[in-house]
Amino acid sequence: MRNVVIIGSGCAGNTAAIYTARANLKPLVVSGYEAGGQLSLTTLVENFPGFPEGINGPDLVENIKKQAQSFGAEYVHGAVTEADLSARPLRLRIEGEWVETRTAIIASGASARWLGLESEQKLIGHGVSSCATCDGFFYRDKKIMVIGGGDSAMEEANFLTRFGREVTLVHRRDEFRASKIMLDRAHHNPKIKFLTNTVVEEVYDVSKNLVSGVRLRNVKTGEVWEQEVDGFFLAIGHIPNTAVFRGQIETDADGYVISKGGARTSVAGVFHAGDVQDRVYRQAITAAGGGCMAAIEVERYLEAEGH
Ligand code: NAP
């Protein structure tokens, strides 16, 4: 029987592990299939407090993990494949084995949606990014492309004009999901060019391990052309990793966990941390803060239950 199982090993899960380990709760952290979370997909992180020279995303998340392990946190590879949150203790199936626990912290994150092109996948962290806030700074005076037609795409395109020489926004239709105000703002920004009814067929140049351009296709006319690009930003949505808890915990229509105040969820003893609940801030530092909050909630909950 565990005191706490932490589901996810990104910034949120690893921080929750530090706190619960230091509280002597011997946490078990389930790493998940994307161990290290989204930080493991980025390169230099310059906005995490405490690192004046910046730090590589994978190093940052590994350091937090090591810190948790030094206090006795235990890590297991793999994922939670089934859950029974109505049982007491809670029951989680981790890679074929059922584990019982008094509390759980869901820190399973939200995965960025990608186009799925092989070239795109190979260039993640080398010019392909899903986070303008994280990586925009590296594209000063460069040519930037943003994919998507929602509020995120408009926000990211606007933000990226602070850095880039020009920003091309590519959307697969000519109607936008983005709210009018966000769309108008992007339309009025002289640095943003719109390409509608357009899809990306290929990202170049995998052989050089950097982004140098893309091949585009107009879905109405069939025209195909190439365009030079230095930074390629996806803003086509995120998918919260909550499928395994569907129907057992309150989520919104897109699957994001609904907070019941602080780190609490709709299920007693189950807490949330990081992007699995956050569609607004999505930063390493806010995820770490969420992990701390969830850990403190776990301590209080166990104490109130007499453990
Ligand atoms: P979203 O509204 O779901 O929009 C996703 C966009 O990506 C859509 O335009 C969609 O195209 C496109 N897309 C999806 N899959 C694609 C694919 N495989 N290839 C090409 N394009 C693809 O997602 P979001 O923009 O991240 O916004 C999520 C939520 O957060 C929304 O409720 C939004 O209002 C909110 N948000 C608010 C703000 C703000 O107010 N400041 C900022 C960001 C986000 P289709 O339209 O053709 O499906």
Residues whose N, C-alpha, C, O or C-beta is under 5 A from the ligand:
A	BS01	NAP	W114 L115 G148 G149 G150 D151 S152 A153 E155 R172 R173 E175 R177 A235 I236 G237 H238 R279
